[in-house]
Amino acid sequence: MSFLIDSSIMITSQILFFGFGWLFFMRQLFKDYEIRQYVVQVIFSVTFAFSCTMFELIIFEILGVLNSSSRYFHWKMNLCVILLILVFMVPFYIGYFIVSNIRLLHKQRLLFSCLLWLTFMYFFWKLGDPFPILSPKHGILSIEQLISRVGVIGVTLMALLSGFGAVNCPYTYMSYFLRNVTDTDILALERRLLQTMDMIISKKKRMAMARRTMFQKGEVHNKPSGFWGMIKSVTTSASGSENLTLIQQEVDALEELSRQLFLETADLYATKERIEYSKTFKGKYFNFLGYFFSIYCVWKIFMATINIVFDRVGKTDPVTRGIEITVNYLGIQFDVKFWSQHISFILVGIIIVTSIRGLLITLTKFFYAISSSKSSNVIVLLLAQIMSHFWINSFDLQGMYFVSSVLLIRMSMPLEYRTIITEVLGELQFNFYHRWFDVIFLVSALSSILFLYLAHKQAPEKQMAP
Amino acid sequence: MASLDRVKVLVLGDSGVGKSSLVHLLCQNQVLGNPSWTVGCSVDVRVHDYKEGTPEEKTYYIELWDVGGSVGSASSVKSTRAVFYNSVNGIIFVHDLTNKKSSQNLRRWSLEALNRDLVPTGVLVTNGDYDQEQFADNQIPLLVIGTKLDQIHETKRHEVLTRTAFLAEDFNPEEINLDCTNPRYLAAGSSNAVKLSRFFDKVIEKRYFLREGNQMTLSPICWEMFSIWIPGFPDRKRFGAGTLKSLHYD
């Protein structure tokens, strides 16, 4: 009886999450584009719904809500469904949409997408071999196998993202890094842009006129096509067309210049907006946060280095440790266990909320930056893929930065709550994941520091050049 | 050669609808082989004979400014784009017949382009409200072109072709639907080609001949008379709205 009640609660919450994902999809991500096939929208919403359900289950675990056997059942079911979608359906659809974009293969797109999917599965399977993740006890098609592989991919993705985020976030928020941009700079650039456009126009006018006179005189101007055409054009080229190709080359160079000027002007406008934003209250608040985050990031990088160098794996729950330290320092009588439970719950809740928000915002920004109507299907499916990797690994690993900080959950939960997770997932080698994560995080953070440094240095130099 | 007079026409529309292919087709009478994303603005020039076939024939350069990007771009990109909207003599709105959103976005494109002209202080109006009063005295000729006609199945054509009827209330634009990869849609003598050259004639007139107020009353009425005789004019009832509009111009 209680099982039925619990299941109905779970199912209603799943439907709610599904609806939310659908709305988010329609309102935010796809405000300006039209998605022609609803399959994509359904898959996205389903993935979102199941991922949120897993979080709900974690929270229920901490709170002790619902029957433990029904919780266990729902864990298993959720996991199975998400793995199914992640490993089987989404790659297939991504392959299908990529193939249908290529005109040549339009007729046999089903066949080619199957081929693509088989290649993907092959590589996916091979991925497991070099990593020491499996214990030999379990069979081939068990959940542990799939999870371990998904885990590896997910951990790499998460570490890359968080490494980049850890460096990028303070860079974006702190006004220390903002270059000074004045209105005269922008006006000067705009004038240059318009001058370049005028030069392009005058050259194109000459070309258009030359083409017209040639057409009227009866010379047919066609590009040399085929082998014989090329040979002929070497010996008997009309002077008109020679002139044209020369001018065309100049025009190409000028067009490249105009594109660069356009991008630079857009960049200056963006910087100016950021400067203005940083003078408001919200801007100052984020600036302040930026300083904190930068300290946090430096600490994270430091810890990652130490973990690798000294071959150490984090074992203790930071909140409990923090409270222990505080208690010892202040000498206050404190029921550590009681308080740590509640505080860790609150911390987990905050982390979940901020990371959901951060994830959704990052998704929309990323999406706008690279979208167009052709590739929109593929992009959404990729997003669904990334998102489900994110959620699957979230209860597994140490906390991360901003977007993926929800992974803190396992580490920050006191020991007794970890049991259900360990039970469900079997004997995956968690230590390996921690180590792998640290390595990739370090690599990604260092390379993004380098990248941002180069980008920052290069931009003012471009402005100096005449 | 640069002594010929010039006229500036903007080509606006969502990304991926086919503006670059269209401009290439209009200016070079050839199909664009490898379309790629337009960053910033690309310009092309078309040599146009104003009042072709009459004794007052004169040649003009028509500059087609193909501005890239989408309506949902960051405001820094919008501010940068605004520099191209200065002193515009005509606008061509391009939408994709297979994509409903691109037709709906034309409303926002018109807001972005026309507001820029009406507000000389350079402040970009960014709230999405569509105030019909603002466009009451808009003098810039407009043309709406729907692309990818070949991908629409015959049975759906009617539904698709009436999508831009909302623009007729405010602007009374001319409309053309074609496929940018097939030059026969704009072959000389076809109704599309006639509409196109009439649009360009109107743009040139507004720019060079109609500065004095009194001559303005004649041309819109003549315009409507021409439209009765051209077959394939898509929407009969627009004629009614058109007459009202031309009275308003007086």
Contacts between the chains, C-beta under 8 A, distances in Angstrom:
chain1	res1	chain2	res2	distance
A	31	B	72	6.3
A	32	B	14	7.2
A	32	B	70	5.8
A	32	B	71	6.1
A	32	B	72	4.2
A	32	B	101	6.3
A	32	B	105	6.5
A	33	B	99	7.7
A	33	B	101	5.9
A	34	B	99	5.0
A	34	B	100	5.6
A	34	B	101	4.2
A	34	B	102	7.7
A	190	B	80	8.0
A	190	B	83	4.9
A	193	B	40	7.9
A	193	B	83	6.6
A	194	B	83	6.7
A	197	B	41	6.8
A	197	B	43	6.0
A	197	B	65	8.0
A	197	B	84	7.9
A	200	B	43	5.6
A	201	B	43	5.4
A	201	B	45	6.3
A	201	B	63	5.7
A	202	B	2	5.9
A	204	B	43	6.7
A	204	B	44	6.1
A	204	B	45	4.3
A	205	B	1	6.3
A	205	B	2	5.9
A	205	B	4	7.8
A	205	B	6	8.0
A	205	B	45	5.1
A	205	B	61	5.5
A	206	B	1	6.0
A	206	B	2	7.8
A	207	B	45	7.8
A	208	B	27	6.8
A	208	B	45	4.8
A	208	B	46	6.9
A	208	B	47	5.1
A	208	B	61	7.4
A	209	B	1	4.7
A	209	B	47	6.5
A	211	B	28	7.6
A	212	B	47	5.3
A	255	B	42	6.6
A	258	B	40	5.9
A	258	B	41	7.2
A	259	B	39	4.6
A	259	B	40	5.0
A	261	B	40	7.6
A	262	B	39	6.4
A	262	B	40	3.1
A	262	B	41	7.0
A	262	B	80	6.2
A	263	B	39	6.8
A	263	B	40	7.2
A	265	B	80	4.6
A	265	B	83	7.6
A	266	B	74	7.9
A	266	B	76	5.1
A	266	B	77	5.1
A	266	B	79	8.0
A	266	B	80	4.4
A	267	B	76	7.6
A	269	B	75	7.7
A	269	B	76	3.6
A	269	B	77	7.8
A	269	B	79	4.7
A	269	B	80	5.8
A	270	B	74	6.8
A	270	B	76	3.8
A	272	B	76	7.9
A	273	B	75	6.8
A	273	B	76	6.1
A	368	B	72	6.4
A	368	B	73	7.7
A	368	B	74	7.6
A	372	B	15	5.2
A	372	B	16	4.8
A	372	B	37	7.2
A	373	B	14	7.4
A	373	B	15	7.2
A	373	B	16	4.2
A	373	B	17	8.0
A	373	B	96	7.3
A	373	B	99	6.0
A	373	B	102	7.7
A	374	B	16	6.0
